[in-house]
């Protein structure tokens, strides 16, 4: 009750989602005197979005409410040579840009820098920014069911048992335009929430989070969708066809005026190779899906912007068989649906105050349907979740402070219907309808006592009420130091995180069946994590080297397990886990005006200890220490993008994994090295064609042994497909 009163006190002064940033700048002449009356233009690097402001008597300009993304800043003033430079705006920043103009010579010349340094000197969070061009060109990255846009570029990210893992866990946050898409279920869905072709850019934060970013410890994925500002009454058709009878297609439309922009798309896909297979043979593995996305943006007044983003999709997966299951006639399938709608009102008030009001709704369904030949039990598990809530936020940039305060919350209603049918015609059925809610208050400040030093501090207060009721206070602290003369950025952070538990529980006849199988069900409590991190970012002539070291300790670590041999898995928690890693990422500028390279490496150790503390358990005694099933010591991804003559290009990516644990360890499965390639060419302004090959060498190696959809998984076989893009006006 006291906690709710505290939340109510702050409702009038509510917070700011950090995807919208205040961008300030100062313009000087060669003698470092301020230049008044210069025109500063901030424009998107990939769209027609732009803003223009004049410098005041102190040479200052200000652009409020700028979305995260890649931009260029142009400075123009009579008597001086124009300047045009790139800048990368990331979440939670309020950069102050400095420009020194040169006196004009006989003819004007524009100084153009090719690429911005992708480092935020004010944030303690290691960040990877993935642009739309990288998603389009990386082999296989723009397919609907692909996560290569993450695993190719982000250290410590990999897909195992059809789930994305990063930094040793799979509890991650997905945001759209800075607004969370809530989902409390653990490992329920395997289908993607977003089509990569709809993404304008992706911002990935891996730790050191500000208090506004919630409590999913292992990764925050901030999706900036297509807006329509990149098009003028233009549409695009994308179609592909390849082996395994795969096709991945989309048609999209977009346009804009000075005040209004829209983007809408429809997509469909099918393949004979959906989920990872339990043997080298591809048996009963078809998948198909369809969906769509729409974004609407309207500048109602110079101070008010309205943004609506909505998406819906449906996926169907056959559960792959091994040869014995195929002969037996097992034909399990998984049907999934997902839809969300986010609405945001941005109000730029006086004195650099930005108010954001963002109501949202999310619908999610996962339906596992067992076949009549399943031995010894055929499961039907239908799980539906509804989430409705809002994030209301306001931020203030004043002097050396960049402060934010906000409230976030949602109500959840879950419906679950589980039926187990036995070969002797008996059956057990369990149906439940549960509800819960989460409220969170966050307060934080980014303080710059000196140009080279930034201090970050904040706290997130969370209340969860569902099958259990819990409160958590999560402090966050960070510091960044820009080393004088080098522009290297040294950072350190400490944070605590609380993740609310799923609403899953057991009732009816199922507990008795679980006891017959040697299982029981303990109440699920939230996961509580503590993370220390240090890092160093080194920019040099367009190159960026980033090194990070983190240590995460978790209590009630979330994982999942199965009931009998049903292939229906339930969330569980274990007493604790410890994950430690070194991470390295490297990005180059465009070399010889032709090519770029990137590298992402992680050396990681993921350990668990204790017994099952919540969820489905066989009450085994505690274990002193064991390796988690996704422990992989070395993970490497290295790629290149080269522009060839005659508007052609070639991209490639080499990925290496040293091998996940062999059963419960300590031995590990063999390592693997995979090569993906893409070769493409543009024909005029409207057509482009690419041929892509994934796992060129066709290495079929056992990837993991787990309790999800078949119990073991092999690396996907070689896939070759051609992709055609056609741009048209309407």
C-alpha positions in Angstrom: 0.0 0.0 0.0 2.9 2.4 0.9 4.5 1.6 -2.5 1.3 2.5 -4.4 1.1 5.8 -2.5 4.7 6.5 -3.5 3.8 5.9 -7.2 0.8 8.2 -7.0 2.9 11.0 -5.7 4.9 11.1 -8.9 2.0 10.8 -11.4 2.0 14.5 -12.2 5.7 14.6 -13.0 6.1 11.5 -15.1 9.1 10.3 -17.1 10.8 10.1 -20.3 11.7 7.2 -22.5 15.2 7.8 -23.6 14.7 7.0 -27.3 13.9 10.7 -27.7 16.9 12.9 -27.0 17.8 16.5 -26.7 20.6 17.4 -29.2 22.5 20.6 -28.5 25.4 22.2 -30.3 27.9 25.2 -30.2 29.4 26.8 -33.3 32.7 28.7 -33.1 34.9 30.6 -35.5 38.6 29.9 -36.0 39.4 32.1 -32.9 36.9 30.1 -30.8 34.4 33.0 -30.7 30.7 32.0 -30.9 29.0 32.4 -34.3 25.5 33.8 -34.1 23.0 33.5 -37.0 24.4 30.3 -38.4 21.9 27.7 -39.7 22.2 24.2 -38.3 20.3 21.5 -40.0 19.9 18.0 -38.5 18.7 15.4 -41.0 18.3 11.7 -40.9 21.1 9.7 -42.7 18.5 7.5 -44.4 15.3 9.4 -44.7 13.9 12.9 -45.5 13.4 13.8 -41.8 15.1 17.0 -40.9 15.0 20.0 -38.5 16.7 23.4 -38.9 17.6 25.9 -36.1 19.6 29.2 -36.0 22.4 29.7 -33.5 21.8 32.4 -30.8 24.3 35.0 -29.6 26.3 32.4 -27.8 26.6 30.3 -30.9 24.2 27.6 -29.5 21.5 25.6 -31.2 19.0 23.1 -29.9 17.0 20.2 -31.4 14.5 18.7 -28.9 12.8 15.3 -29.2 15.2 13.7 -31.6 14.6 9.9 -32.1 17.5 7.5 -31.8 19.3 6.9 -35.1 22.0 8.0 -37.6 22.0 11.7 -38.6 24.0 14.3 -40.3 24.5 17.9 -39.1 25.1 20.7 -41.6 26.3 24.1 -40.5 26.0 27.1 -42.9 26.9 30.8 -42.4 27.9 33.5 -44.8 31.6 34.1 -44.7 32.5 30.6 -43.6 32.9 27.2 -45.3 29.9 24.9 -44.8 30.3 21.8 -42.7 28.5 18.5 -43.0 29.3 15.8 -40.4 27.6 12.6 -39.2 26.4 12.0 -35.7 24.9 8.9 -34.0 22.2 9.6 -31.5 21.7 6.8 -29.0 19.2 6.3 -26.1 19.6 8.2 -22.9 22.0 10.8 -24.3 21.9 14.6 -24.5 24.9 15.3 -26.6 26.5 18.7 -27.0 28.1 19.0 -30.4 31.0 21.4 -31.2 31.7 22.8 -34.6 34.6 25.1 -35.5 34.0 26.9 -38.9 36.8 27.9 -41.2 36.9 31.1 -43.1 35.4 30.8 -46.6 37.8 30.6 -49.6 37.1 31.8 -53.1 34.6 29.0 -53.7 32.5 27.3 -51.0 33.4 23.8 -50.1 31.6 21.4 -47.8 33.7 19.4 -45.3 32.1 16.0 -45.3 33.0 13.3 -42.8 32.0 9.8 -43.9 31.0 8.1 -40.6 30.2 9.0 -37.0 32.0 7.4 -34.2 29.5 5.0 -32.7 30.4 5.7 -29.1 28.3 7.5 -26.5 30.6 9.2 -24.0 27.8 9.7 -21.5 26.4 6.1 -21.2 27.8 3.3 -19.2 25.9 0.7 -21.3 27.8 -1.1 -24.1 25.7 -0.5 -27.2 25.6 -2.0 -30.7 23.8 0.0 -33.4 22.7 -1.9 -36.5 21.6 0.1 -39.5 19.0 -0.8 -42.1 21.7 -1.2 -44.8 23.5 -3.8 -42.7 20.2 -5.7 -42.1 19.6 -5.7 -45.9 23.0 -6.8 -46.9 24.1 -9.3 -44.2 23.4 -12.9 -45.5 20.0 -14.0 -44.5 19.5 -11.2 -42.0 16.3 -9.7 -43.5 14.3 -12.9 -43.6 11.2 -13.0 -41.4 12.4 -15.8 -39.2 16.0 -14.7 -38.9 17.9 -13.3 -35.9 21.2 -12.9 -37.9 20.9 -9.1 -37.5 21.7 -9.7 -33.9 24.0 -12.7 -33.9 26.2 -11.3 -36.7 26.9 -8.0 -34.9 26.4 -8.4 -31.1 29.0 -10.1 -28.8 27.8 -13.1 -26.9 24.6 -13.5 -28.9 23.6 -16.9 -30.4 20.5 -19.0 -31.1 20.2 -22.3 -29.4 17.2 -24.6 -29.1 15.3 -22.1 -31.3 15.7 -19.3 -28.7 17.9 -16.2 -28.8 20.4 -16.1 -26.0 22.7 -13.2 -25.1 25.1 -12.9 -22.3 24.2 -16.4 -21.0 20.4 -15.8 -20.7 17.2 -15.6 -22.8 15.3 -13.0 -20.7 15.5 -9.9 -22.9 13.4 -6.8 -23.4 12.0 -5.8 -26.8 11.1 -2.1 -27.3 9.5 -0.3 -30.2 10.4 3.4 -30.4 11.4 3.1 -26.7 8.1 1.6 -25.6 8.3 -1.9 -24.1 6.4 -4.8 -25.6 5.7 -6.8 -22.4 5.9 -10.6 -22.3 6.4 -12.4 -18.9 6.3 -15.9 -20.4 9.6 -17.8 -20.5 10.5 -19.8 -23.7 6.8 -20.1 -24.7 7.3 -18.7 -28.3 9.8 -19.5 -31.0 8.4 -17.2 -33.6 9.9 -13.7 -34.1 7.9 -10.6 -33.1 9.3 -8.4 -35.8 10.1 -8.8 -39.5 13.6 -7.4 -40.0 12.5 -5.8 -43.3 10.3 -3.4 -41.2 13.2 -2.2 -39.1 15.0 1.0 -39.9 17.6 0.5 -37.2 18.2 -1.7 -34.1 19.8 -0.5 -30.9 21.2 -3.3 -28.7 22.1 -2.5 -25.1 23.9 -5.3 -23.2 24.3 -4.1 -19.7 24.8 -1.0 -17.5 21.2 0.0 -18.1 19.6 3.2 -17.0 16.7 2.8 -14.6 14.1 3.3 -17.3 15.1 0.1 -19.1 13.3 -2.3 -16.8 14.6 -5.6 -15.4 15.4 -8.0 -18.2 19.1 -8.3 -17.4 20.6 -10.0 -20.5 19.7 -7.6 -23.3 17.6 -4.7 -24.5 16.6 -4.5 -28.1 15.2 -1.2 -29.1 13.5 -1.4 -32.6 13.3 1.8 -34.6 10.7 0.9 -37.3 10.4 2.3 -40.8 8.5 5.6 -40.7 7.7 6.6 -44.3 10.1 9.6 -44.1 12.4 7.6 -46.3 9.9 7.4 -49.2 7.8 9.7 -51.4 4.7 7.7 -52.6 7.0 4.7 -53.0 6.4 1.0 -52.6 8.8 -1.9 -52.5 8.3 -5.6 -53.4 10.7 -8.1 -51.9 10.5 -11.8 -53.0 12.8 -14.7 -52.7 13.0 -18.4 -53.5 15.5 -21.1 -52.6 16.0 -24.7 -51.6 13.7 -26.4 -49.1 11.0 -24.7 -51.1 11.5 -21.5 -49.1 10.1 -18.1 -50.0 10.1 -14.9 -48.0 8.0 -12.1 -49.4 6.9 -8.6 -48.5 5.2 -5.6 -50.1 5.4 -2.2 -48.4 4.2 1.4 -49.0 5.3 4.7 -47.5 5.3 8.4 -48.0 5.3 11.7 -46.1 4.5 15.3 -46.1 6.1 18.0 -44.0 3.9 17.0 -41.0 2.7 13.5 -41.7 4.4 10.2 -42.6 3.1 6.6 -42.9 4.5 3.2 -43.6 2.7 -0.1 -44.0 3.7 -3.6 -45.0 2.4 -7.1 -45.6 4.6 -10.2 -45.5 4.4 -13.9 -46.0 6.9 -16.8 -45.7 7.1 -20.6 -46.0 9.9 -23.1 -45.8 10.6 -26.8 -45.5 13.2 -26.0 -42.8 11.6 -24.2 -39.9 12.7 -25.2 -36.4 16.1 -26.8 -35.7 16.1 -30.6 -36.4 17.0 -33.3 -33.9 19.0 -35.3 -36.5 20.9 -34.4 -39.7 17.8 -35.4 -41.7 15.1 -32.8 -42.2 11.9 -34.5 -41.4 8.5 -32.9 -40.6 10.0 -29.4 -40.4 7.8 -27.1 -42.6 6.9 -23.6 -41.4 4.8 -20.8 -42.7 3.6 -17.4 -41.6 2.1 -14.1 -42.5 1.8 -10.7 -40.9 1.9 -6.9 -41.3 3.1 -3.7 -39.8 2.0 0.0 -39.9 3.4 3.2 -38.5 1.8 6.6 -38.5 3.5 9.8 -37.4 1.9 13.2 -37.3 3.4 16.5 -36.1 0.2 18.1 -34.8 2.0 21.3 -33.7 5.6 22.3 -33.5 5.5 21.1 -29.9 3.3 18.0 -30.3 4.0 14.7 -32.2 1.7 11.7 -32.4 3.1 8.2 -33.2 1.2 5.0 -33.8 2.9 1.7 -34.4 1.0 -1.6 -34.8 1.9 -5.1 -35.9 0.3 -8.5 -36.2 1.6 -11.9 -37.4 0.7 -15.6 -37.3 3.2 -18.5 -37.5 2.8 -22.3 -38.0 5.6 -24.8 -37.2 5.8 -28.5 -37.6 7.8 -30.0 -34.8 10.8 -31.8 -36.4 11.1 -35.6 -36.1 13.9 -38.0 -36.0 13.6 -41.1 -38.3 11.9 -43.3 -35.6 9.3 -40.6 -34.8 8.7 -40.1 -38.5 8.0 -43.8 -39.0 5.8 -44.0 -35.9 3.6 -41.2 -37.4 4.2 -38.4 -34.8 3.0 -35.2 -36.2 3.2 -32.5 -33.5 2.7 -28.8 -34.5 3.0 -25.4 -33.0 0.8 -22.4 -33.9 1.7 -18.9 -32.7 0.1 -15.5 -32.9 1.4 -12.1 -31.8 0.0 -8.6 -32.1 0.7 -5.2 -30.5 -0.2 -1.6 -30.8 1.8 1.3 -29.3 0.6 4.9 -29.3 2.9 7.8 -28.2 2.2 11.5 -27.6 5.3 13.6 -27.4 5.0 17.1 -25.9 8.0 19.4 -26.0 7.4 21.9 -23.2 9.4 25.0 -22.2 12.8 24.8 -20.6 13.8 21.6 -22.4 11.1 19.4 -20.9 9.9 16.5 -23.0 6.7 14.6 -21.9 5.9 11.2 -23.4 2.6 9.4 -22.9 2.6 5.9 -24.4 -0.3 3.5 -23.9 0.1 0.0 -25.3 -1.5 -3.4 -25.8 0.1 -6.7 -26.5 -1.5 -10.1 -27.4 0.4 -13.3 -27.5 -0.6 -16.9 -28.1 1.3 -20.2 -28.3 -0.6 -23.4 -29.1 1.2 -26.7 -29.1 -0.9 -29.5 -30.6 0.2 -33.1 -30.2 -0.6 -35.9 -32.7 -2.5 -39.1 -31.9 0.6 -41.2 -32.4 2.6 -39.5 -29.6 4.0 -42.0 -27.1 3.1 -42.3 -24.2 1.1 -39.0 -24.0 -0.2 -36.5 -26.6 -0.2 -33.0 -25.3 -2.4 -30.0 -26.3 -1.2 -26.8 -24.7 -2.9 -23.5 -25.5 -1.6 -20.4 -23.8 -2.9 -16.9 -24.4 -1.7 -13.7 -22.8 -3.1 -10.2 -22.9 -1.1 -7.2 -21.7 -2.4 -3.6 -21.4 -0.7 -0.7 -19.9 1.2 2.5 -20.4 4.6 4.3 -20.0 4.3 7.9 -19.1 7.5 9.8 -19.0 9.2 13.3 -18.9 12.8 14.4 -19.2 14.6 17.6 -18.4 17.9 18.8 -19.8 19.2 21.7 -17.7 22.8 22.8 -17.4 24.9 19.8 -16.5 21.9 17.6 -15.8 19.9 15.2 -18.0 17.2 14.0 -15.6 14.4 11.5 -16.2 11.5 10.3 -14.1 8.8 8.0 -15.1 6.1 5.4 -14.4 5.5 2.1 -16.2 2.9 -0.5 -15.6 0.6 -3.1 -17.2 -2.1 -5.5 -16.3 -1.9 -9.1 -17.6 -4.5 -11.8 -18.1 -3.4 -15.3 -18.9 -5.5 -18.1 -20.1 -4.1 -21.6 -20.3 -5.7 -24.9 -21.4 -3.5 -28.1 -21.1 -4.8 -31.5 -22.0 -2.7 -34.7 -21.8 -4.2 -37.7 -23.8 -2.8 -41.1 -23.0 -2.7 -44.1 -25.4 -5.1 -46.0 -23.1 -7.7 -43.4 -23.9 -7.4 -41.7 -20.6 -6.7 -38.0 -20.3 -6.0 -35.2 -17.9 -7.1 -31.6 -18.5 -6.1 -28.4 -16.8 -7.7 -25.0 -17.5 -6.9 -21.7 -15.7 -7.4 -18.0 -16.0 -5.0 -15.9 -14.1 -4.3 -12.2 -13.8 -1.5 -10.0 -12.5 -0.1 -6.5 -12.7 3.2 -4.7 -12.5 3.9 -1.1 -11.6 7.3 0.5 -11.7 8.7 3.9 -10.9 12.1 5.0 -12.2 14.1 8.1 -11.4 17.6 8.9 -12.7 20.0 11.7 -13.6 23.0 12.0 -15.9 25.3 14.6 -14.4 28.4 16.1 -16.2 30.6 17.8 -13.6 33.2 18.2 -16.3 33.3 17.8 -20.1 35.3 14.6 -19.7 33.3 13.0 -16.8 29.7 11.8 -16.7 28.0 10.3 -13.6 24.8 8.3 -14.0 22.6 7.3 -11.1 19.0 6.1 -10.6 16.7 3.7 -9.0 13.7 1.6 -10.2 11.0 0.6 -7.8 8.8 -2.4 -8.9 5.7 -4.0 -7.5 4.4 -7.2 -8.8 1.1 -8.9 -7.9 0.1 -12.2 -9.4 0.4 -15.7 -8.1 2.8 -14.1 -5.6 3.3 -10.5 -4.5 6.7 -9.0 -4.5 8.4 -5.6 -4.2 11.9 -4.7 -5.4 14.2 -1.7 -5.3 16.8 -1.8 -8.1 19.6 0.9 -7.8 21.7 1.7 -10.9 25.0 3.6 -11.0 27.5 4.3 -13.7 30.5 6.5 -14.6 32.1 7.3 -17.9 35.4 9.1 -18.4 36.6 10.5 -21.7 40.4 10.4 -21.6 41.8 13.8 -22.6 43.7 13.8 -25.8 42.8 10.2 -26.8 38.9 10.5 -26.8 38.9 7.0 -25.4 35.8 6.3 -23.2 36.3 4.4 -19.9 33.1 3.2 -18.3 31.9 1.3 -15.3 28.5 0.3 -13.9 26.7 -1.5 -11.1 23.1 -2.5 -11.2 20.4 -4.7 -9.6 17.5 -6.1 -11.5 14.2 -7.7 -10.7 12.3 -9.8 -13.2 8.7 -10.7 -12.3 7.7 -14.3 -12.6 5.3 -15.8 -15.1 1.7 -16.5 -13.9 2.0 -20.2 -14.6 0.8 -22.6 -11.9 -0.7 -26.1 -11.5 -4.2 -27.1 -10.4 -6.8 -29.8 -11.0 -5.6 -33.4 -11.7 -2.2 -32.4 -13.0 -0.4 -32.3 -9.7 -1.3 -35.9 -9.0 0.0 -36.9 -12.5 3.2 -34.9 -11.8 3.7 -36.8 -8.5 3.3 -40.1 -10.3 6.1 -39.1 -12.6 8.3 -38.0 -9.7 7.6 -34.3 -10.1 6.0 -31.5 -8.1 5.4 -27.8 -8.6 6.8 -25.0 -6.4 5.6 -21.4 -6.5 7.5 -19.2 -8.9 9.2 -16.1 -7.5 10.9 -13.3 -9.4 14.6 -13.5 -10.5 16.9 -11.0 -8.8 20.2 -10.2 -10.5 23.3 -8.2 -9.6 25.7 -7.1 -12.3 29.1 -5.4 -12.3 30.6 -4.2 -15.5 33.6 -2.3 -16.8 34.5 -1.3 -20.4 36.7 0.7 -22.7 35.7 2.2 -26.1 38.6 3.2 -28.4 37.7 5.3 -31.5 40.5 5.9 -33.9 40.1 7.4 -37.4 36.7 5.9 -37.9 37.5 2.6 -36.3 35.9 1.6 -33.0 37.2 -1.0 -30.6 35.0 -1.8 -27.6 36.1 -4.1 -24.8 33.7 -5.1 -21.9 34.0 -7.3 -18.8 30.9 -8.2 -16.8 29.9 -10.4 -13.9 26.3 -11.3 -13.3 25.0 -13.2 -10.2 21.4 -14.3 -10.3 19.0 -15.7 -7.6 16.0 -17.7 -8.7 17.5 -17.9 -12.2 14.8 -18.5 -14.8 15.0 -21.6 -17.1 12.5 -24.2 -18.3 11.8 -28.0 -18.1 9.3 -30.5 -19.5 6.5 -32.6 -18.0 7.3 -36.3 -18.7 7.8 -37.0 -22.4 5.2 -34.5 -23.5 7.5 -31.9 -25.1 5.4 -29.3 -23.2 7.8 -27.2 -21.1 7.2 -25.1 -18.1 9.2 -22.2 -16.5 11.3 -23.0 -13.5 13.9 -21.3 -11.3 17.1 -22.6 -9.9 18.7 -21.3 -6.7 21.3 -19.3 -8.5 23.6 -18.7 -11.5 26.8 -16.9 -12.2 27.7 -15.6 -15.7 31.1 -14.0 -16.5 32.5 -12.9 -19.8 34.9 -10.8 -21.7 33.4 -9.2 -24.8 35.1 -7.5 -27.8 33.6 -5.7 -30.7 35.4 -4.0 -33.6 34.0 -1.9 -36.5 35.9 -0.2 -39.3 35.2 2.8 -41.4 34.7 2.4 -45.1 38.1 1.3 -46.3 39.4 2.6 -49.7 35.8 3.8 -50.2 34.9 0.2 -50.8 34.5 -2.0 -47.8 33.9 -2.4 -44.1 34.6 -5.1 -41.6 33.1 -6.0 -38.2 33.9 -8.4 -35.4 32.1 -9.5 -32.3 33.7 -11.9 -29.8 32.7 -13.3 -26.3 34.6 -15.5 -23.9 31.9 -16.6 -21.4 31.3 -19.0 -18.6 27.7 -19.7 -17.5 27.3 -21.7 -14.2 24.3 -22.7 -12.1 24.2 -23.9 -8.5 21.7 -25.2 -6.0 18.4 -26.9 -6.7 15.1 -26.1 -8.4 13.5 -23.3 -6.3 10.3 -22.8 -8.3 8.2 -24.5 -11.0 8.3 -28.1 -12.1 10.8 -30.1 -10.0 11.7 -33.7 -9.1 13.1 -32.4 -5.8 16.7 -33.5 -6.6 19.2 -32.4 -3.9 21.2 -29.2 -4.4 24.3 -29.4 -6.6 27.4 -27.5 -5.7 28.0 -26.3 -9.2 27.1 -27.2 -12.8 27.3 -25.6 -16.2 24.1 -24.3 -17.8 23.1 -26.0 -21.0 23.9 -22.8 -23.0 27.4 -22.4 -21.7 29.8 -21.8 -24.6 33.3 -20.5 -23.9 34.1 -18.8 -27.2 31.6 -17.2 -29.6 32.9 -15.2 -32.6 31.3 -13.5 -35.5 33.3 -11.6 -38.2 32.0 -10.1 -41.3 32.7 -7.9 -44.3 30.7 -5.7 -46.7 32.5 -4.8 -50.0 31.1 -2.5 -52.8 32.2 -3.8 -56.2 32.2 -2.1 -59.6 29.0 -1.8 -61.6 26.8 -1.3 -58.5 27.5 -4.8 -57.2 28.4 -5.8 -53.7 29.5 -8.9 -51.7 29.0 -9.5 -48.0 30.0 -12.4 -45.8 30.0 -13.6 -42.2 32.1 -16.2 -40.4 30.7 -17.5 -37.1 32.5 -19.7 -34.7 31.3 -21.4 -31.5 33.5 -23.6 -29.4 30.6 -25.9 -28.5 27.8 -26.0 -25.8 27.7 -28.4 -22.9 27.4 -32.1 -23.5 24.3 -33.0 -21.5 25.1 -31.6 -18.0 28.8 -31.2 -18.7 31.5 -30.5 -17.8 32.4 -31.8 -21.3 31.4 -29.7 -24.3 30.2 -30.7 -27.7 32.5 -30.1 -30.7 33.1 -26.6 -32.0 31.8 -25.3 -35.4 32.8 -22.7 -38.0 30.1 -21.6 -40.4 30.4 -19.3 -43.5 27.5 -17.2 -45.0 27.9 -15.3 -48.2 25.8 -12.9 -50.3 26.4 -11.4 -53.7 24.2 -8.7 -55.2 23.8 -6.0 -57.8 21.5 -3.1 -58.4 19.9 -2.5 -61.8 19.0 1.1 -62.2 17.1 2.8 -59.4 14.3 0.2 -59.1 15.7 -3.3 -59.2 18.2 -5.3 -57.2 19.0 -9.0 -57.1 21.1 -10.9 -54.6 22.1 -14.6 -54.2 22.7 -15.8 -50.7 24.1 -18.9 -49.2 24.0 -19.9 -45.5 26.3 -22.5 -44.1 28.2 -22.7 -47.4 30.2 -25.8 -46.4 27.0 -27.6 -45.3 28.4 -28.6 -41.9 25.8 -30.7 -40.0 27.0 -30.9 -36.4 25.2 -31.5 -33.2 24.6 -28.1 -31.6 23.0 -28.9 -28.3 21.1 -31.5 -26.2 18.1 -29.9 -24.5 14.5 -30.4 -23.4 12.9 -28.3 -26.0 11.1 -29.5 -29.2 12.9 -32.8 -29.7 15.7 -32.8 -27.1 18.6 -32.1 -29.4 19.4 -29.9 -32.4 21.7 -29.9 -35.3 23.1 -26.9 -37.2 20.9 -26.0 -40.1 22.0 -27.4 -43.5 23.2 -25.3 -46.4 20.5 -22.9 -47.7 20.8 -21.1 -51.1 18.2 -18.6 -52.2 17.8 -15.6 -54.5 16.2 -12.3 -53.4 14.7 -9.8 -55.7 13.8 -6.2 -54.7 11.7 -3.9 -56.9 11.1 -0.2 -55.9 8.1 1.6 -57.6 6.1 4.8 -57.4 2.3 5.0 -57.0 
